Amino acid sequence: MEHQIINALAQTQAGIALFDADERIVYANPAWEQLITGVAEEDLIFNETELADGGMISICFVKPQHVPLDKINLSNSANDAKIGTVIIADDSESNRMVARRILQAEGYSIVEASNGQSVLNMLRRGVNADLILMDVEMPDMDGLHTTRRIRHMPGPVSQTPIIALSAHQSRDWNVIARQSGVDEFINKPIQREKLIETMQDLIARTSGAAKNAKATSSPPPHLRSKSARLGRPSRPESLTSPVLDIRVLEQLYNDAGEEGARCGIDIFINETESRLVKIDKALSEDDLKTVRNEVHALKSTSGTFGLRQLSELCETTQSIFEDAEFDEDRVLALSRQVVQLAPTALTALNLYRRSRHIGSNNTI
C-alpha cells in the first residue's frame, strides 16, 4: 500500500513535499523539484498543512494565468545545471531579465526571485544554488537582511556565495554590504565582463571541501541605520548628464543580445509606466514611503537602460530621503520632477530602440 501511495505521488502534476519539524525536506515528488526550480516563486501557489509532530506537508501548483505545467523547460532545472545555478534576486523584472540573458548565454541555469523572502523559501525547499545575485534594496525583505538570514541558516547553504548588486555608488554601501555577509559588491548597471569575472572567481574560491571560514564565524556586527551613512557625497542640483547614454545601451545590446536587450527595454518601459502611476498616486496621498521605494527602484532600472539624467535625478531625490531629518518640501518637488522627466526619457529610449530596429532591417 505504501509503495502504491509513493507511486501515485510521483505521477501527480502537483508538487508535493514532506518537511520535518526543522524544515528539512524528507520527501519530494518529481513535480516538486520541477516546479520550484523551473518556475518563479511568485508564479506558484503553496498549500501547506502542519502535522502533529511539527512537520509539514506542502503542495504547490502553478497559478492558472501563468505557464502551463506541460510547457516547463526542465532543461533549466536549477539542480540539473552543468555549469552552475544562480539565483537572481531583484524586484525589477527588467533587471532580472538582463542578468538572466547574460548568464544563460554563459551556460548558467537561472532561478528568479522578486524579494528576499522568496530566496529564503527557495533555499529551504532544496534549491541548490552555486551563487546568489542579491539586489541590495527590495520590498518586504531587503538584500542585506536576506543575506544575514542566509548566513545563519544551518548546513552548507549558509556558505552560498552572494554578490550584492546596488545602484548606490559610494564606498560606504560596499562596506555595509560586506559587513552583512556578502562576498562581493557590484554596482549597477551590470557590466557583463565584470559580472562574469567576479562570479567565476567567487565560485572557484568557494568550491570544494575547503570553504571560506568567514561564513561560519561570529555573526556580523550590528549595522547602523541607512540614514547614518559615512561621508555621503553631496549630490549635484543641476542635471548635467544626457537624457540617454548611448554607450550604456550599446553595451546592453552586446551583453544581452539583440532580442534580449529589445525584450528588456519593452519590460522596462511597461514597468516604469506603472511605477510612475504609483509615484503620482503616492504623492497625492502623502505616502512618502512608497515614493521613496519607487524612486529607488527607478534609479536602478533607469541606469541599466542608459537613462542617465533620470537616474541622476532619482539618486538626488533618494539621497535626501536618507537624511535623518530631510526637507519634505524638497523631496516632494524632486519626486514630482521625476514624474515629469520620466516620459521624456522613455520617449528617447523608445526612439533609440526603433531606430536601431529600422537600421538592422535595412542591413538585411
C-alpha positions, -999 to +999 in steps of 0.1 A: +000+000+000+028+024+009+045+017-024+013+025-043+009+058-025+045+068-033+039+059-070+008+080-071+026+110-056+054+105-081+029+107-110+008+138-100+015+171-116+012+189-083+044+194-064+043+176-030+069+176-003+071+165+033+092+185+058+103+176+093+100+199+124+133+216+115+120+225+079+143+198+064+129+181+033+121+144+039+104+135+007+096+154-026+080+140-057+095+149-092+069+176-098+080+195-067+116+196-079+105+207-114+082+234-102+104+251-075+134+251-098+117+259-131+090+284-121+094+317-103+083+318-067+056+344-074+040+322-101+034+293-076+006+287-051+015+268-019-009+249+003+008+239+035-006+217+063+010+214+097+015+179+111+011+169+148+048+162+152+057+197+140+064+187+104+046+200+073+031+187+041+034+213+013+017+211-021+024+236-048+007+244-081+014+268-110-010+298-110-036+293-138-027+325-156+010+316-160+030+290-179+011+256-181+028+226-164+035+208-197+055+237-211+080+240-182+115+237-197+131+211-175+165+216-190+166+248-169+160+230-137+184+245-112+197+213-097+205+199-132+228+228-141+260+217-159+280+249-152+262+262-122+230+275-108+224+312-100+196+327-081+188+363-093+170+383-066+157+416-078+123+433-075+127+446-111+116+422-138+137+441-164+168+439-143+163+402-137+158+397-175+190+414-184+210+394-158+193+362-169+202+367-206+238+374-198+242+344-175+222+319-197+245+328-226+274+317-204+256+284-197+243+290-162+209+278-150+188+306-135+162+308-108+145+341-102+131+358-071+115+391-067+122+396-030+143+383-001+117+360+014+114+342-019+151+335-018+149+320+017+119+299+007+138+285-023+168+276-002+147+259+025+129+239-002+160+224-016+172+247-045+209+242-046+224+275-057+261+279-066+258+316-063+232+343-055+230+377-072+213+398-045+198+432-051+205+454-020+171+471-018+139+450-023+104+454-008+094+434+022+129+420+029+160+438+015+191+420+002+213+427+032+187+414+057+182+383+035+220+378+034+222+379+072+194+353+074+212+330+049+244+332+069+226+320+100+209+291+082+220+255+092+243+235+070+263+243+038+236+266+024+248+293+049+281+295+029+264+301-005+284+328-023+265+360-026+272+390-048+254+422-038+241+444-067+233+480-060+227+513-077+244+530-047+278+542-059+295+551-027+322+531-010+301+531+022+275+507+007+302+484-004+314+483+032+279+479+047+271+451+023+303+431+032+295+436+069+262+419+062+279+388+049+281+393+011+312+381-007+314+407-035+298+440-044+290+451-079+275+485-089+245+487-113+241+489-142+257+455-146+287+452-169+289+417-184+327+412-182+329+424-146+300+402-135+312+370-152+348+375-140+336+381-104+313+351-104+338+327-118+364+339-093+340+336-064+326+302-073+362+289-078+372+302-044+343+287-025+341+253-044+354+220-029+358+209+006+377+240+019+351+267+025+357+303+034+358+303+073+343+338+073+308+324+066+309+303+098+325+329+121+307+350+146+276+369+134+282+401+115+283+433+136+252+453+143+247+479+115+236+514+119+206+528+101+209+537+065+204+573+073+237+575+091+259+570+061+296+577+064+308+607+044+279+607+019+290+629-010+268+659-019+246+655-049+245+680-078+214+701-080+215+705-118+211+677-142+241+678-165+241+643-178+225+635-212+189+621-212+201+590-230+236+574-227+241+555-260+272+538-247+253+521-219+226+509-244+252+496-269+269+477-241+235+463-231+229+450-267+263+435-267+258+418-233+222+406-236+220+402-273+196+419-298+165+401-287+174+402-250+180+439-250+148+446-270+128+425-247+143+441-216+135+476-229+099+466-235+096+453-200+114+483-185+090+508-203+059+490-191+074+486-156+083+523-155+049+535-167+033+515-138+059+528-114+051+565-124+014+559-117+023+546-082+046+576-075+020+601-087-007+584-066+016+582-035+024+619-039-013+628-039-017+607-007+015+619+011+027+583+011+064+591+012+075+555+019+060+544-014+075+574-032+110+566-017+108+529-027+096+535-062+122+563-068+150+540-056+138+512-080+135+537-109+171+549-102+184+513-105+165+504-137+169+537-155+207+534-150+206+499-165+189+512-197+210+543-201+186+570-189+214+588-171+195+621-164+166+603-149+189+580-128+208+611-116+176+628-105+163+597-087+197+594-069+195+631-058+160+625-045+169+594-027+199+610-011+176+635+006+153+607+018+182+591+036+190+622+056+179+618+093+157+649+090+150+655+054+134+685+038+099+672+029+091+701+005+123+695-014+116+658-016+081+663-029+094+688-055+121+665-068+097+635-068+073+655-090+102+663-113+110+626-116+074+620-128+077+649-153+111+639-166+104+601-170+081+603-200+107+623-220+134+597-210+111+568-221+104+585-254+141+589-261+147+552-252+118+541-274+131+562-304+166+547-300+151+512-300+130+519-331+159+535-350+182+505-342+155+481-353+150+501-386+187+502-391+191+464-386+163+458-411+179+480-437+211+460-435+194+427-442 
